Every structure is written in structure tokens, then in C-alpha cells.
């Protein structure tokens, strides 16, 4: 066993320790909320959903939508059943993450044979930190401390199993059922991390908003580091058949789609900034409209990428557009950090959903 495998298991212990620290520090808790929200969205966008679409196609997208909406559906049909539904869907999502951990171990085993293996190992370690924190932060309040510890233990055990059985671990991702499972996990985690909670005691207040912004910024840095280490330095050779290569494809797809639609997205932001000025409403009104519109431009970018991935037609690869894409992405990131991840993505959630249940993050 090499150092990367040992570290990939040891870093799982950091999540409970970090949660215990945040229990006594509201600023740490608010910062962790922003960090986890961005990290989970990154893991869904770059890991779970791309793998699900690659192996389940359009049906996987339907399964992800079911995982996202199932708690609301059960609440509407049965009333007060949403909490139990959360327990079920999160258990399935946790098991999917445990299965996914085997591929991390297999990738680490193959990385030993690669010249860029250190970059791959770094990416896996970053990935594991994000998964561990997400599991503990999102799942422990619902599955109990014992359940959270069991999931972390399962992540560590399956990583070792995947490492030892590296030649066979990659075959799991050729089974469509695994793709559907990953899709359900993506939708379930997306629901838990995004939907507005009236009793979400980690939501930023006037005293903790700055900490939440810092956590949001650190989440963006984390995702960028993950992309740099895990995708841009992908490994040819034996890793070519592993899911890591599909993740690299996801980054390339998001970049190509972003360069294609960046002029439209920038125009939307520009109109949002100028329109209030036309009616003489001042800079505050302009920025307020920009804050309401920016999350929808991000959603449009991601939805377009999913549509292109599922489309039978090839995407016209833009030869340029990097500058416009970078400008829009930078502007969106600045708005995201200033608003904080919670407020930014709550903008996209249905306003009429006001329900209460007990998956608040109490520690």
C-alpha cells in the first residue's frame, strides 16, 4: 500500500473532527456550510452526474430528477413523510458514494504505473476530503452519528478493496444499474444541499456572513484545485478505461459549452446591470438585478452542457471564446462569493416550498 492509499483513508477522520470544531464556533459552521455547498455541487457536476449520464444516458437524468424531487413528492402525497424519505434517499446516496470509493482505490493503484501519478493521487485526496466532509455534514444529522461513522468506514474499506482488486473495479462502471444509482445519489445530495430550510441553523446571519463568504471562496478554490490536479493532469495508459477519464471529459464539455454560450450570458448580465439605470433606479438596483439573474446564467450553462452531452449531434467546438468565458465565469464567481453560496443558489429554488423537518445541521 502506498502513501496515497493510506492518506485517502486517514483523511476521512478529518470530517468528524471538523464538525466537532464547528459545533462550538458559529463562524466556522457558517464557513463550513458555504464550503460544503460548493464542494458538493462540484462533486455532483464533475463526478456523479457525468458518470451517471455516461452509463445511463437520458434515463439517468430522469432518475437524478426523481432523487431530487422525491422528498417533495412524498411530502405532498403523504404529509409529514418527508423526513423518512430523506433517510431513505440519503442512505441510497451514501451507499452509492461507498461504491464509488472503490474506483478511487483502483485509480490510485493504476496511478503507481503512471508518470503523472502524483497529480492523480492529489486529485483523489482532494476528492476524498470533499466527500468525507459532505457525508458527515449532510448525512450524519439524518442517519445519526453511528450511521455517519459506518458510511465513513465503508468509504475507507471500499477504497482498499478497489485498490487491491484494481483490475476488476473498473468493470463496475460498465453496468447501467450503477449509472442509475449514481444518478439517484446526485439528485438526492442536490436536494439536501440546495433546498431552503427554515431551521437551517448554519445559514449565515449578519454576524457570520463574512465567514460564509470565506467558506464559499474556499469551496471555489477547492473545486479549482480538484480540476487542476485530477482532470487536467489525467493519466494515459491503464487509466484510460477508468472513470477519471470521464471526469476529464466533463471539464472539457463544460469549457466548450461555456465558450459557446458566454456571449449570451455576458449580454444577459450587461442588460441586467444597465436596465435599472435606464429607469433611473441607481447602482443598488442594478446590482440587485444582477444578483437575481447571475444564478440563472450558471444554471443555463450547466443545463446546456447536459443537453449537449445527451444530444446525438456533435457540439460545434469553438476555436476561441476563452476571454469572454473567463470574464463571465469571473463575474459569476465574484457575485457568488459576495452573496454567499446559500443565498446564491437559494435564488434557484421554488419560493412556495416552506417545509420543516429535522435534517438541520446540529452537532
Secondary structure, DSSP 8 states (H G I E B T S, - for coil): --HHHHHHHHTTHHHHHHHHHHHT-HHHHHHHHHHHHHHHHHHIIIIIHHHHHHHHHHHHHHHHHHHHHHHHHHHHHHSS-HHHHHHHHHHHHHHHHHHHHHHHHHHHHHHTTSTTHHHHHHHHHHHHHHHHHHIIIIIHHHHHHHHHHHHHHHHHHHHHHHHHTHHHHGGGGGSHHHHHHHHHHHHHHHHHHHS--TT-TTS--TTTHHHHHHHHHHHHHHHHHHHHHHTTT---GGGGGSHHHHHHHHHHHHHHHHHHHHHHHHHHHHHHHHHHHHTT-HHHHHHHHHHHHHHHHHHHHHHHHHHHHH-SS-----S--HHHHHHHHHHHHHHHHHH-HHHHHHTTS-TT-----S-----
